[in-house]
Amino acid sequence: MTQYQTHTTKQKLETAILIGVHAQTDNNYNFESTMEELASLSRTCRLDVQEQFTQNRTNFDNKYYVGKGKLDEIKAYVEFHDIDVIVANDELTTAQSKTLNGNLNVKIIDRTQLILEIFALRARSKEGKLQVELAQLDYLMPRLQGHGRSLSRLGGGIGTRGPGETKLEMDRRHIRTRMNEIKHQLETVVEHRERYRNKREQNHVFQVALVGYTNAGKSSWFNALAKETTYEKNLLFATLDPKTRQIQINDGFNLIISDTVGFIQKLPTTLIAAFKSTLEEAKNADLLLHVVDSSHPEYRGQYDTVNQIIGDLEMGQIPQAIIFNKKDLHEGTLPATNKPHVFVSSKEQEDVEKVKELLYNEVKKVLTYYEEHVPSSDADRLYFLKQHTLVSELNFNDATATYEVKGYKKE
């Protein structure tokens, strides 16, 4: 009887360890939750996380990131367990990255690179891909010497998507040229979007932007409200490409709703800069719908992080309403905020109506009240008011043969 040898086609995951320094000077973040996120980001990047090493220090070590003793401990573990990748919880300096690489002789990836990697995996549109490449090149430019060597020696896997190894080995001049090319292409996209936005402004179209922490459920709500099917998955940074759709509330009032890229603790500034055009949709909004995953144990911290980034992006003055999402998975006390809010699940049709009601009430607050008498013969005017203003009352006066319209409009 012939024996057939079977070969597995399952790809072997790269093994990784996580390292993090809880610096006493860095109190802006919850250290434990940033480490949990790092593990989640690593899994999203298809890394097999074996262990994590953390250390409390007054400051990050300028040379090694971690202290010398901790470095020896990490080195012993890496050699014994044959680890492929080390992931640091902070953005490393060129010196730290080079020294770690030289001492441990494995690939060193920091938090920024990890997020860039996910962005490279997620980008769907040409614009999204260009933005990712620009952010990666911008990040790698000052670090070329250290990373180029480690990546070319260690081959593929994490840290090589996007620009790839060959581009890393180009000189700085070529990279600058490529960055300028990308910027030029992105400017065209931005101008195109700007024209659309100006048109909407001229037509007094009301704009709503969905914002929130990554994986809070923004795309689910975008789909529920716009009856669309965008990429909706339980993944970090599932949405990178801005989606904008027109929806109707209150039997006719048109508004524009946009989905945006999710936020995260320690979101690198290079990424905020790269995804500026994506976030422009939110910056020009009349109302922010802030989606919060109320089932997450750290939802308060995530809520605060998003508000901090909203402030950094100079969007703090835009009115905000909160969608406490994933009601079906929530346990414990009800979420609370002093802002207008609903506690819902995108899976429930009656909750979709609750969100539309929240939208109606919040839109009303931003608009200006008006009253108008429209002759019954002027059907066009009546249709226009129903589409472009939020009509709250419509009565027909038999004596004057006119419609008495009360509502709210954009100034």
Contacts in CASP RR format, 6 or more apart in sequence:
PFRMAT RR
TARGET T0000
AUTHOR 0000-0000-0000
METHOD contacts of the structure
MODEL  1
MTQYQTHTTKQKLETAILIGVHAQTDNNYNFESTMEELASLSRTCRLDVQ
EQFTQNRTNFDNKYYVGKGKLDEIKAYVEFHDIDVIVANDELTTAQSKTL
NGNLNVKIIDRTQLILEIFALRARSKEGKLQVELAQLDYLMPRLQGHGRS
LSRLGGGIGTRGPGETKLEMDRRHIRTRMNEIKHQLETVVEHRERYRNKR
EQNHVFQVALVGYTNAGKSSWFNALAKETTYEKNLLFATLDPKTRQIQIN
DGFNLIISDTVGFIQKLPTTLIAAFKSTLEEAKNADLLLHVVDSSHPEYR
GQYDTVNQIIGDLEMGQIPQAIIFNKKDLHEGTLPATNKPHVFVSSKEQE
DVEKVKELLYNEVKKVLTYYEEHVPSSDADRLYFLKQHTLVSELNFNDAT
ATYEVKGYKKE
13 46 0 8 1.000
13 47 0 8 1.000
13 48 0 8 1.000
14 46 0 8 1.000
14 47 0 8 1.000
14 48 0 8 1.000
14 84 0 8 1.000
14 85 0 8 1.000
14 157 0 8 1.000
14 158 0 8 1.000
15 47 0 8 1.000
15 48 0 8 1.000
15 50 0 8 1.000
15 81 0 8 1.000
15 82 0 8 1.000
15 83 0 8 1.000
15 84 0 8 1.000
15 85 0 8 1.000
16 42 0 8 1.000
16 47 0 8 1.000
16 48 0 8 1.000
16 49 0 8 1.000
16 50 0 8 1.000
16 83 0 8 1.000
16 84 0 8 1.000
16 85 0 8 1.000
16 86 0 8 1.000
16 87 0 8 1.000
17 49 0 8 1.000
17 50 0 8 1.000
17 51 0 8 1.000
17 52 0 8 1.000
17 53 0 8 1.000
17 74 0 8 1.000
17 77 0 8 1.000
17 78 0 8 1.000
17 83 0 8 1.000
17 85 0 8 1.000
17 86 0 8 1.000
17 87 0 8 1.000
18 35 0 8 1.000
18 38 0 8 1.000
18 39 0 8 1.000
18 42 0 8 1.000
18 49 0 8 1.000
18 51 0 8 1.000
18 52 0 8 1.000
18 53 0 8 1.000
18 86 0 8 1.000
18 87 0 8 1.000
18 88 0 8 1.000
18 89 0 8 1.000
19 52 0 8 1.000
19 53 0 8 1.000
19 54 0 8 1.000
19 65 0 8 1.000
19 66 0 8 1.000
19 70 0 8 1.000
19 74 0 8 1.000
19 86 0 8 1.000
19 87 0 8 1.000
19 88 0 8 1.000
19 89 0 8 1.000
20 35 0 8 1.000
20 38 0 8 1.000
20 52 0 8 1.000
20 53 0 8 1.000
20 54 0 8 1.000
20 55 0 8 1.000
20 65 0 8 1.000
20 66 0 8 1.000
20 88 0 8 1.000
20 89 0 8 1.000
20 90 0 8 1.000
21 54 0 8 1.000
21 55 0 8 1.000
21 56 0 8 1.000
21 57 0 8 1.000
21 60 0 8 1.000
21 61 0 8 1.000
21 65 0 8 1.000
21 66 0 8 1.000
21 89 0 8 1.000
21 90 0 8 1.000
22 31 0 8 1.000
22 54 0 8 1.000
22 55 0 8 1.000
22 56 0 8 1.000
22 57 0 8 1.000
23 57 0 8 1.000
23 58 0 8 1.000
23 59 0 8 1.000
23 60 0 8 1.000
24 56 0 8 1.000
24 57 0 8 1.000
24 58 0 8 1.000
24 59 0 8 1.000
25 58 0 8 1.000
25 59 0 8 1.000
29 265 0 8 1.000
29 266 0 8 1.000
30 265 0 8 1.000
30 298 0 8 1.000
30 301 0 8 1.000
31 54 0 8 1.000
33 265 0 8 1.000
33 298 0 8 1.000
33 301 0 8 1.000
34 89 0 8 1.000
34 265 0 8 1.000
34 266 0 8 1.000
35 52 0 8 1.000
35 54 0 8 1.000
35 89 0 8 1.000
36 298 0 8 1.000
37 264 0 8 1.000
37 265 0 8 1.000
38 87 0 8 1.000
38 89 0 8 1.000
38 111 0 8 1.000
38 114 0 8 1.000
39 49 0 8 1.000
39 52 0 8 1.000
40 236 0 8 1.000
41 111 0 8 1.000
41 114 0 8 1.000
41 115 0 8 1.000
41 118 0 8 1.000
41 236 0 8 1.000
42 49 0 8 1.000
42 87 0 8 1.000
42 114 0 8 1.000
43 49 0 8 1.000
44 118 0 8 1.000
44 121 0 8 1.000
44 235 0 8 1.000
44 236 0 8 1.000
44 237 0 8 1.000
45 114 0 8 1.000
45 117 0 8 1.000
45 118 0 8 1.000
45 121 0 8 1.000
45 158 0 8 1.000
46 158 0 8 1.000
47 85 0 8 1.000
47 87 0 8 1.000
47 158 0 8 1.000
49 87 0 8 1.000
50 81 0 8 1.000
50 83 0 8 1.000
51 77 0 8 1.000
51 81 0 8 1.000
53 66 0 8 1.000
53 70 0 8 1.000
53 73 0 8 1.000
53 74 0 8 1.000
53 77 0 8 1.000
55 66 0 8 1.000
55 67 0 8 1.000
55 70 0 8 1.000
57 66 0 8 1.000
57 67 0 8 1.000
60 90 0 8 1.000
60 96 0 8 1.000
61 67 0 8 1.000
61 68 0 8 1.000
61 96 0 8 1.000
62 93 0 8 1.000
62 95 0 8 1.000
62 96 0 8 1.000
63 95 0 8 1.000
63 96 0 8 1.000
63 99 0 8 1.000
64 71 0 8 1.000
64 96 0 8 1.000
64 99 0 8 1.000
64 100 0 8 1.000
64 103 0 8 1.000
65 88 0 8 1.000
65 90 0 8 1.000
65 92 0 8 1.000
65 96 0 8 1.000
65 100 0 8 1.000
66 74 0 8 1.000
71 100 0 8 1.000
71 103 0 8 1.000
71 104 0 8 1.000
74 86 0 8 1.000
74 104 0 8 1.000
75 103 0 8 1.000
75 104 0 8 1.000
77 83 0 8 1.000
78 86 0 8 1.000
78 104 0 8 1.000
78 106 0 8 1.000
83 106 0 8 1.000
84 106 0 8 1.000
84 107 0 8 1.000
84 154 0 8 1.000
85 106 0 8 1.000
85 107 0 8 1.000
85 108 0 8 1.000
85 109 0 8 1.000
85 158 0 8 1.000
86 100 0 8 1.000
86 104 0 8 1.000
86 106 0 8 1.000
86 107 0 8 1.000
86 108 0 8 1.000
86 109 0 8 1.000
87 109 0 8 1.000
87 110 0 8 1.000
87 111 0 8 1.000
87 114 0 8 1.000
88 96 0 8 1.000
88 100 0 8 1.000
88 108 0 8 1.000
88 109 0 8 1.000
88 110 0 8 1.000
88 111 0 8 1.000
89 111 0 8 1.000
90 110 0 8 1.000
90 111 0 8 1.000
90 266 0 8 1.000
91 110 0 8 1.000
91 111 0 8 1.000
91 112 0 8 1.000
91 266 0 8 1.000
91 268 0 8 1.000
92 100 0 8 1.000
92 108 0 8 1.000
92 110 0 8 1.000
94 142 0 8 1.000
94 143 0 8 1.000
94 145 0 8 1.000
94 146 0 8 1.000
97 108 0 8 1.000
97 110 0 8 1.000
97 143 0 8 1.000
97 146 0 8 1.000
97 147 0 8 1.000
98 145 0 8 1.000
98 146 0 8 1.000
100 108 0 8 1.000
101 107 0 8 1.000
101 108 0 8 1.000
101 146 0 8 1.000
101 149 0 8 1.000
101 150 0 8 1.000
106 154 0 8 1.000
107 150 0 8 1.000
107 151 0 8 1.000
107 154 0 8 1.000
107 158 0 8 1.000
107 159 0 8 1.000
108 150 0 8 1.000
109 117 0 8 1.000
109 158 0 8 1.000
109 159 0 8 1.000
111 266 0 8 1.000
111 268 0 8 1.000
112 139 0 8 1.000
112 268 0 8 1.000
112 270 0 8 1.000
112 271 0 8 1.000
113 139 0 8 1.000
113 159 0 8 1.000
114 158 0 8 1.000
115 237 0 8 1.000
115 264 0 8 1.000
115 267 0 8 1.000
115 268 0 8 1.000
115 271 0 8 1.000
116 132 0 8 1.000
116 135 0 8 1.000
116 136 0 8 1.000
116 139 0 8 1.000
116 268 0 8 1.000
116 270 0 8 1.000
116 271 0 8 1.000
117 158 0 8 1.000
117 159 0 8 1.000
117 161 0 8 1.000
118 236 0 8 1.000
118 237 0 8 1.000
119 131 0 8 1.000
119 132 0 8 1.000
119 135 0 8 1.000
119 237 0 8 1.000
119 240 0 8 1.000
119 271 0 8 1.000
120 132 0 8 1.000
120 136 0 8 1.000
120 161 0 8 1.000
120 162 0 8 1.000
121 161 0 8 1.000
122 235 0 8 1.000
122 237 0 8 1.000
122 238 0 8 1.000
122 239 0 8 1.000
122 240 0 8 1.000
123 129 0 8 1.000
123 131 0 8 1.000
123 132 0 8 1.000
123 240 0 8 1.000
123 241 0 8 1.000
124 231 0 8 1.000
124 240 0 8 1.000
124 241 0 8 1.000
125 241 0 8 1.000
127 186 0 8 1.000
127 189 0 8 1.000
127 241 0 8 1.000
127 277 0 8 1.000
128 240 0 8 1.000
128 241 0 8 1.000
128 278 0 8 1.000
130 182 0 8 1.000
130 185 0 8 1.000
130 186 0 8 1.000
130 189 0 8 1.000
131 186 0 8 1.000
131 240 0 8 1.000
131 274 0 8 1.000
131 275 0 8 1.000
131 277 0 8 1.000
131 278 0 8 1.000
132 162 0 8 1.000
132 240 0 8 1.000
132 274 0 8 1.000
133 162 0 8 1.000
133 163 0 8 1.000
133 178 0 8 1.000
133 182 0 8 1.000
134 179 0 8 1.000
134 182 0 8 1.000
134 183 0 8 1.000
134 186 0 8 1.000
134 274 0 8 1.000
135 268 0 8 1.000
135 270 0 8 1.000
135 271 0 8 1.000
135 273 0 8 1.000
135 274 0 8 1.000
135 275 0 8 1.000
136 162 0 8 1.000
136 163 0 8 1.000
137 163 0 8 1.000
137 167 0 8 1.000
137 175 0 8 1.000
137 178 0 8 1.000
137 179 0 8 1.000
137 182 0 8 1.000
138 179 0 8 1.000
138 270 0 8 1.000
138 273 0 8 1.000
138 274 0 8 1.000
139 268 0 8 1.000
139 270 0 8 1.000
140 147 0 8 1.000
140 163 0 8 1.000
140 168 0 8 1.000
140 175 0 8 1.000
141 172 0 8 1.000
141 175 0 8 1.000
141 176 0 8 1.000
141 179 0 8 1.000
144 168 0 8 1.000
144 172 0 8 1.000
144 175 0 8 1.000
147 168 0 8 1.000
148 165 0 8 1.000
148 168 0 8 1.000
148 169 0 8 1.000
151 159 0 8 1.000
151 160 0 8 1.000
151 164 0 8 1.000
151 165 0 8 1.000
151 168 0 8 1.000
152 165 0 8 1.000
152 168 0 8 1.000
152 169 0 8 1.000
155 165 0 8 1.000
156 165 0 8 1.000
167 174 0 8 1.000
167 175 0 8 1.000
167 178 0 8 1.000
186 277 0 8 1.000
189 277 0 8 1.000
190 277 0 8 1.000
190 280 0 8 1.000
193 277 0 8 1.000
193 280 0 8 1.000
193 281 0 8 1.000
197 280 0 8 1.000
197 284 0 8 1.000
200 207 0 8 1.000
200 256 0 8 1.000
201 284 0 8 1.000
203 388 0 8 1.000
204 388 0 8 1.000
204 409 0 8 1.000
204 410 0 8 1.000
205 254 0 8 1.000
205 255 0 8 1.000
205 256 0 8 1.000
205 388 0 8 1.000
205 410 0 8 1.000
206 253 0 8 1.000
206 254 0 8 1.000
206 255 0 8 1.000
206 256 0 8 1.000
206 286 0 8 1.000
206 287 0 8 1.000
206 363 0 8 1.000
206 366 0 8 1.000
206 367 0 8 1.000
206 410 0 8 1.000
207 255 0 8 1.000
207 256 0 8 1.000
207 258 0 8 1.000
207 281 0 8 1.000
207 284 0 8 1.000
207 285 0 8 1.000
207 286 0 8 1.000
207 287 0 8 1.000
208 255 0 8 1.000
208 256 0 8 1.000
208 257 0 8 1.000
208 258 0 8 1.000
208 285 0 8 1.000
208 286 0 8 1.000
208 287 0 8 1.000
208 288 0 8 1.000
208 289 0 8 1.000
208 359 0 8 1.000
208 363 0 8 1.000
209 257 0 8 1.000
209 258 0 8 1.000
209 260 0 8 1.000
209 281 0 8 1.000
209 282 0 8 1.000
209 285 0 8 1.000
209 287 0 8 1.000
209 288 0 8 1.000
209 289 0 8 1.000
210 218 0 8 1.000
210 221 0 8 1.000
210 222 0 8 1.000
210 257 0 8 1.000
210 258 0 8 1.000
210 259 0 8 1.000
210 260 0 8 1.000
210 289 0 8 1.000
210 291 0 8 1.000
211 218 0 8 1.000
211 260 0 8 1.000
211 262 0 8 1.000
211 263 0 8 1.000
211 282 0 8 1.000
211 288 0 8 1.000
211 289 0 8 1.000
211 290 0 8 1.000
211 291 0 8 1.000
211 306 0 8 1.000
211 310 0 8 1.000
212 218 0 8 1.000
212 260 0 8 1.000
212 262 0 8 1.000
212 263 0 8 1.000
212 290 0 8 1.000
212 291 0 8 1.000
212 292 0 8 1.000
212 302 0 8 1.000
212 306 0 8 1.000
213 262 0 8 1.000
213 263 0 8 1.000
213 264 0 8 1.000
213 292 0 8 1.000
213 293 0 8 1.000
213 302 0 8 1.000
213 303 0 8 1.000
213 305 0 8 1.000
213 306 0 8 1.000
214 236 0 8 1.000
214 237 0 8 1.000
214 238 0 8 1.000
214 261 0 8 1.000
214 262 0 8 1.000
214 263 0 8 1.000
214 264 0 8 1.000
215 234 0 8 1.000
215 235 0 8 1.000
215 236 0 8 1.000
215 238 0 8 1.000
215 262 0 8 1.000
215 293 0 8 1.000
216 262 0 8 1.000
216 291 0 8 1.000
216 292 0 8 1.000
216 293 0 8 1.000
216 302 0 8 1.000
216 325 0 8 1.000
217 232 0 8 1.000
217 291 0 8 1.000
217 293 0 8 1.000
217 325 0 8 1.000
217 326 0 8 1.000
217 346 0 8 1.000
218 239 0 8 1.000
218 259 0 8 1.000
218 260 0 8 1.000
218 262 0 8 1.000
218 291 0 8 1.000
219 230 0 8 1.000
219 231 0 8 1.000
219 232 0 8 1.000
219 238 0 8 1.000
219 239 0 8 1.000
219 259 0 8 1.000
220 232 0 8 1.000
220 325 0 8 1.000
220 346 0 8 1.000
221 289 0 8 1.000
221 291 0 8 1.000
221 323 0 8 1.000
221 325 0 8 1.000
221 346 0 8 1.000
221 355 0 8 1.000
222 228 0 8 1.000
222 230 0 8 1.000
222 243 0 8 1.000
222 245 0 8 1.000
222 257 0 8 1.000
222 259 0 8 1.000
223 229 0 8 1.000
223 230 0 8 1.000
223 232 0 8 1.000
223 346 0 8 1.000
224 346 0 8 1.000
224 352 0 8 1.000
224 355 0 8 1.000
225 247 0 8 1.000
225 257 0 8 1.000
225 352 0 8 1.000
225 355 0 8 1.000
225 356 0 8 1.000
225 359 0 8 1.000
226 245 0 8 1.000
226 247 0 8 1.000
226 257 0 8 1.000
228 243 0 8 1.000
228 245 0 8 1.000
230 239 0 8 1.000
230 243 0 8 1.000
230 259 0 8 1.000
231 238 0 8 1.000
231 239 0 8 1.000
232 238 0 8 1.000
236 264 0 8 1.000
237 261 0 8 1.000
237 262 0 8 1.000
237 264 0 8 1.000
239 259 0 8 1.000
239 260 0 8 1.000
239 261 0 8 1.000
239 262 0 8 1.000
240 261 0 8 1.000
240 275 0 8 1.000
240 278 0 8 1.000
241 278 0 8 1.000
242 258 0 8 1.000
242 259 0 8 1.000
242 260 0 8 1.000
242 261 0 8 1.000
242 277 0 8 1.000
242 278 0 8 1.000
242 281 0 8 1.000
243 258 0 8 1.000
243 259 0 8 1.000
244 256 0 8 1.000
244 257 0 8 1.000
244 258 0 8 1.000
244 259 0 8 1.000
244 281 0 8 1.000
245 256 0 8 1.000
245 257 0 8 1.000
246 254 0 8 1.000
246 255 0 8 1.000
246 256 0 8 1.000
246 257 0 8 1.000
247 254 0 8 1.000
247 255 0 8 1.000
247 256 0 8 1.000
247 257 0 8 1.000
248 254 0 8 1.000
248 255 0 8 1.000
249 255 0 8 1.000
249 356 0 8 1.000
249 359 0 8 1.000
249 360 0 8 1.000
249 363 0 8 1.000
249 390 0 8 1.000
250 360 0 8 1.000
250 390 0 8 1.000
250 391 0 8 1.000
251 386 0 8 1.000
252 386 0 8 1.000
252 387 0 8 1.000
253 363 0 8 1.000
253 386 0 8 1.000
253 387 0 8 1.000
253 388 0 8 1.000
253 389 0 8 1.000
253 390 0 8 1.000
253 391 0 8 1.000
254 387 0 8 1.000
254 388 0 8 1.000
255 359 0 8 1.000
255 363 0 8 1.000
257 289 0 8 1.000
258 281 0 8 1.000
258 282 0 8 1.000
258 285 0 8 1.000
260 278 0 8 1.000
260 279 0 8 1.000
260 281 0 8 1.000
260 282 0 8 1.000
261 275 0 8 1.000
261 278 0 8 1.000
261 279 0 8 1.000
263 305 0 8 1.000
263 306 0 8 1.000
263 309 0 8 1.000
264 305 0 8 1.000
265 305 0 8 1.000
267 309 0 8 1.000
272 279 0 8 1.000
272 309 0 8 1.000
272 312 0 8 1.000
272 313 0 8 1.000
279 313 0 8 1.000
282 288 0 8 1.000
282 313 0 8 1.000
282 315 0 8 1.000
283 313 0 8 1.000
283 314 0 8 1.000
283 315 0 8 1.000
285 315 0 8 1.000
285 318 0 8 1.000
286 318 0 8 1.000
286 319 0 8 1.000
286 363 0 8 1.000
286 366 0 8 1.000
286 410 0 8 1.000
287 318 0 8 1.000
287 319 0 8 1.000
287 320 0 8 1.000
287 321 0 8 1.000
287 359 0 8 1.000
287 362 0 8 1.000
287 363 0 8 1.000
287 366 0 8 1.000
288 310 0 8 1.000
288 315 0 8 1.000
288 318 0 8 1.000
288 319 0 8 1.000
288 320 0 8 1.000
288 321 0 8 1.000
289 320 0 8 1.000
289 321 0 8 1.000
289 323 0 8 1.000
289 355 0 8 1.000
289 359 0 8 1.000
290 303 0 8 1.000
290 306 0 8 1.000
290 307 0 8 1.000
290 320 0 8 1.000
290 321 0 8 1.000
290 322 0 8 1.000
290 323 0 8 1.000
290 339 0 8 1.000
291 323 0 8 1.000
291 325 0 8 1.000
292 299 0 8 1.000
292 302 0 8 1.000
292 303 0 8 1.000
292 306 0 8 1.000
292 322 0 8 1.000
292 323 0 8 1.000
292 324 0 8 1.000
292 325 0 8 1.000
292 335 0 8 1.000
293 299 0 8 1.000
293 302 0 8 1.000
293 325 0 8 1.000
293 326 0 8 1.000
294 324 0 8 1.000
294 325 0 8 1.000
294 326 0 8 1.000
294 327 0 8 1.000
294 330 0 8 1.000
294 335 0 8 1.000
294 343 0 8 1.000
295 326 0 8 1.000
295 329 0 8 1.000
295 330 0 8 1.000
295 331 0 8 1.000
296 302 0 8 1.000
296 326 0 8 1.000
299 335 0 8 1.000
303 322 0 8 1.000
303 337 0 8 1.000
307 316 0 8 1.000
310 316 0 8 1.000
310 318 0 8 1.000
310 320 0 8 1.000
319 362 0 8 1.000
319 365 0 8 1.000
319 366 0 8 1.000
320 339 0 8 1.000
321 339 0 8 1.000
321 340 0 8 1.000
321 341 0 8 1.000
321 358 0 8 1.000
321 359 0 8 1.000
321 362 0 8 1.000
322 337 0 8 1.000
322 339 0 8 1.000
322 340 0 8 1.000
322 341 0 8 1.000
322 342 0 8 1.000
323 341 0 8 1.000
323 342 0 8 1.000
323 344 0 8 1.000
323 355 0 8 1.000
323 358 0 8 1.000
324 330 0 8 1.000
324 335 0 8 1.000
324 341 0 8 1.000
324 342 0 8 1.000
324 343 0 8 1.000
324 344 0 8 1.000
325 344 0 8 1.000
325 345 0 8 1.000
325 346 0 8 1.000
326 345 0 8 1.000
327 343 0 8 1.000
327 344 0 8 1.000
327 345 0 8 1.000
327 348 0 8 1.000
327 351 0 8 1.000
328 345 0 8 1.000
328 347 0 8 1.000
328 348 0 8 1.000
330 343 0 8 1.000
334 343 0 8 1.000
335 341 0 8 1.000
335 343 0 8 1.000
340 358 0 8 1.000
340 361 0 8 1.000
340 362 0 8 1.000
341 358 0 8 1.000
342 351 0 8 1.000
342 354 0 8 1.000
342 355 0 8 1.000
342 358 0 8 1.000
344 351 0 8 1.000
344 354 0 8 1.000
344 355 0 8 1.000
345 351 0 8 1.000
346 352 0 8 1.000
360 390 0 8 1.000
363 390 0 8 1.000
363 408 0 8 1.000
364 390 0 8 1.000
364 392 0 8 1.000
364 408 0 8 1.000
366 410 0 8 1.000
367 389 0 8 1.000
367 390 0 8 1.000
367 407 0 8 1.000
367 408 0 8 1.000
367 409 0 8 1.000
367 410 0 8 1.000
367 411 0 8 1.000
368 408 0 8 1.000
368 409 0 8 1.000
368 410 0 8 1.000
368 411 0 8 1.000
369 406 0 8 1.000
369 407 0 8 1.000
369 408 0 8 1.000
370 389 0 8 1.000
370 406 0 8 1.000
370 407 0 8 1.000
370 408 0 8 1.000
370 409 0 8 1.000
371 404 0 8 1.000
371 405 0 8 1.000
371 406 0 8 1.000
371 407 0 8 1.000
372 385 0 8 1.000
372 405 0 8 1.000
373 397 0 8 1.000
373 400 0 8 1.000
373 402 0 8 1.000
373 403 0 8 1.000
373 404 0 8 1.000
373 405 0 8 1.000
374 381 0 8 1.000
374 382 0 8 1.000
374 385 0 8 1.000
374 402 0 8 1.000
374 403 0 8 1.000
374 405 0 8 1.000
375 401 0 8 1.000
375 402 0 8 1.000
375 403 0 8 1.000
376 396 0 8 1.000
376 401 0 8 1.000
376 402 0 8 1.000
376 403 0 8 1.000
382 403 0 8 1.000
382 405 0 8 1.000
385 391 0 8 1.000
385 405 0 8 1.000
388 409 0 8 1.000
388 410 0 8 1.000
389 407 0 8 1.000
389 408 0 8 1.000
389 409 0 8 1.000
389 410 0 8 1.000
390 407 0 8 1.000
390 408 0 8 1.000
390 409 0 8 1.000
391 405 0 8 1.000
391 406 0 8 1.000
391 407 0 8 1.000
392 406 0 8 1.000
392 407 0 8 1.000
392 408 0 8 1.000
393 404 0 8 1.000
393 405 0 8 1.000
393 406 0 8 1.000
393 407 0 8 1.000
394 403 0 8 1.000
394 404 0 8 1.000
394 405 0 8 1.000
394 406 0 8 1.000
395 403 0 8 1.000
395 404 0 8 1.000
396 402 0 8 1.000
396 403 0 8 1.000
396 404 0 8 1.000
397 403 0 8 1.000
397 404 0 8 1.000
END
